[in-house]
Amino acid sequence: MHKIALLLIVLITNYIYAQETIQSGTLRKSEKFNFIFSLASDLVSKTENCYTLNVRIYSHSDDGQVNLVANQNVIIGDCTKKAIRKKLSGNCSNATYKKDYIIGTDNNSRFCLKELLKDKTIYSEYKYRTTKTIETTN
Protein backbone atom coordinates (compact mmCIF):
# COMPACT_ATOMS: atom_id res chain seq x y z
CA MET A 1 0.00 0.00 0.00
CA HIS A 2 2.83 2.39 0.85
CA LYS A 3 4.52 1.74 -2.51
CA ILE A 4 1.32 2.63 -4.35
CA ALA A 5 0.89 5.82 -2.32
CA LEU A 6 4.51 6.79 -2.93
CA LEU A 7 4.18 6.09 -6.65
CA LEU A 8 1.02 8.20 -6.78
CA ILE A 9 2.78 11.08 -5.00
CA VAL A 10 5.70 10.90 -7.46
CA LEU A 11 3.35 10.88 -10.48
CA ILE A 12 1.34 13.83 -9.16
CA THR A 13 4.52 15.76 -8.32
CA ASN A 14 5.93 15.14 -11.81
CA TYR A 15 2.64 16.21 -13.39
CA ILE A 16 2.51 19.43 -11.33
CA TYR A 17 6.18 20.15 -12.13
CA ALA A 18 5.52 19.63 -15.86
CA GLN A 19 2.49 21.95 -15.76
CA GLU A 20 4.41 24.65 -13.86
CA THR A 21 7.34 24.35 -16.25
CA ILE A 22 5.04 24.72 -19.25
CA GLN A 23 3.43 27.80 -17.74
CA SER A 24 6.82 29.36 -16.92
CA GLY A 25 7.92 29.01 -20.54
CA THR A 26 10.71 26.49 -20.00
CA LEU A 27 8.70 23.74 -21.67
CA ARG A 28 6.12 24.27 -24.39
CA LYS A 29 3.57 22.09 -26.14
CA SER A 30 3.94 21.45 -29.84
CA GLU A 31 0.73 22.08 -31.75
CA LYS A 32 1.47 19.91 -34.77
CA PHE A 33 3.37 17.03 -33.15
CA ASN A 34 1.43 16.93 -29.87
CA PHE A 35 4.31 16.60 -27.44
CA ILE A 36 5.86 18.76 -24.74
CA PHE A 37 9.28 20.03 -25.83
CA SER A 38 12.26 22.13 -24.90
CA LEU A 39 14.83 23.59 -27.25
CA ALA A 40 18.49 24.42 -26.72
CA SER A 41 21.07 26.08 -28.96
CA ASP A 42 24.80 26.63 -28.64
CA LEU A 43 27.37 28.42 -30.74
CA VAL A 44 29.56 26.09 -32.82
CA SER A 45 31.44 28.76 -34.79
CA LYS A 46 31.31 32.39 -35.84
CA THR A 47 32.86 34.17 -38.81
CA GLU A 48 31.98 37.86 -38.91
CA ASN A 49 28.14 37.85 -39.21
CA CYS A 50 27.84 34.16 -40.04
CA TYR A 51 26.94 31.86 -37.14
CA THR A 52 26.82 28.08 -36.95
CA LEU A 53 24.63 26.93 -34.08
CA ASN A 54 23.83 23.48 -32.78
CA VAL A 55 20.09 23.17 -32.18
CA ARG A 56 18.57 20.37 -30.11
CA ILE A 57 14.91 19.62 -29.49
CA TYR A 58 13.87 17.37 -26.61
CA SER A 59 10.50 15.78 -25.90
CA HIS A 60 9.32 15.55 -22.28
CA SER A 61 6.87 12.95 -21.04
CA ASP A 62 4.51 13.25 -18.10
CA ASP A 63 6.62 10.78 -16.13
CA GLY A 64 9.72 12.98 -16.41
CA GLN A 65 11.52 11.21 -19.26
CA VAL A 66 13.43 13.46 -21.65
CA ASN A 67 14.33 12.29 -25.16
CA LEU A 68 16.41 13.98 -27.84
CA VAL A 69 14.24 14.09 -30.98
CA ALA A 70 16.33 16.36 -33.24
CA ASN A 71 19.96 17.53 -33.22
CA GLN A 72 21.34 19.50 -36.15
CA ASN A 73 23.62 22.42 -36.88
CA VAL A 74 22.15 25.54 -38.47
CA ILE A 75 23.92 28.33 -40.35
CA ILE A 76 22.38 31.74 -39.69
CA GLY A 77 23.29 35.24 -40.84
CA ASP A 78 25.29 36.80 -43.63
CA CYS A 79 27.12 33.69 -44.84
CA THR A 80 28.98 32.81 -48.02
CA LYS A 81 28.54 29.57 -49.92
CA LYS A 82 31.81 28.34 -48.34
CA ALA A 83 30.07 28.03 -44.99
CA ILE A 84 27.67 25.44 -46.39
CA ARG A 85 29.00 21.89 -46.21
CA LYS A 86 28.04 18.68 -47.94
CA LYS A 87 25.37 16.49 -46.41
CA LEU A 88 26.63 13.86 -44.03
CA SER A 89 25.23 10.33 -44.25
CA GLY A 90 22.03 10.11 -42.22
CA ASN A 91 18.30 10.53 -42.50
CA CYS A 92 18.19 14.36 -42.53
CA SER A 93 19.33 16.20 -45.65
CA ASN A 94 20.69 19.71 -45.97
CA ALA A 95 17.75 22.11 -46.08
CA THR A 96 16.85 25.77 -46.04
CA TYR A 97 14.04 26.96 -43.83
CA LYS A 98 13.07 30.65 -43.71
CA LYS A 99 16.60 31.77 -44.72
CA ASP A 100 18.39 29.53 -42.20
CA TYR A 101 20.52 26.72 -43.63
CA ILE A 102 20.13 23.41 -41.80
CA ILE A 103 23.10 21.08 -42.17
CA GLY A 104 22.34 17.42 -42.78
CA THR A 105 23.09 15.13 -39.89
CA ASP A 106 25.16 11.98 -39.58
CA ASN A 107 22.85 10.45 -37.00
CA ASN A 108 19.42 8.94 -37.37
CA SER A 109 17.31 11.30 -35.30
CA ARG A 110 13.65 10.66 -34.71
CA PHE A 111 12.80 13.89 -36.58
CA CYS A 112 14.63 16.24 -38.91
CA LEU A 113 14.84 19.82 -37.66
CA LYS A 114 13.17 21.26 -40.76
CA GLU A 115 10.14 19.05 -40.17
CA LEU A 116 9.81 20.21 -36.55
CA LEU A 117 10.26 23.91 -37.43
CA LYS A 118 7.01 23.77 -39.42
CA ASP A 119 5.23 23.75 -36.06
CA LYS A 120 4.51 27.39 -35.13
CA THR A 121 5.26 26.92 -31.44
CA ILE A 122 8.55 25.12 -32.08
CA TYR A 123 9.58 27.72 -34.68
CA SER A 124 8.80 30.54 -32.26
CA GLU A 125 10.98 28.96 -29.57
CA TYR A 126 13.70 28.27 -32.18
CA LYS A 127 13.81 31.94 -33.21
CA TYR A 128 13.89 33.07 -29.58
CA ARG A 129 16.67 30.66 -28.53
CA THR A 130 18.87 31.14 -31.62
CA THR A 131 18.56 34.94 -31.36
CA LYS A 132 19.53 34.80 -27.67
CA THR A 133 22.52 32.56 -28.49
CA ILE A 134 23.73 34.97 -31.18
CA GLU A 135 23.21 38.00 -28.91
CA THR A 136 25.34 36.47 -26.18
CA THR A 137 28.25 35.96 -28.60
CA ASN A 138 28.43 39.61 -29.68
Secondary structure, 3 states (H helix, E strand, C coil): CHHHHHHHHHHHHHHHHHHHHHHHCCCEECCCCCCEEEEEEEEEEEECCEEEEEEEEEEECCCCCEEEEEEEEEEEECCCHHHCCCCCCCCCCCEEECCEEECCCCCCCCCCHHHHHCCHHHHHHHHHHHHHHHHHHC
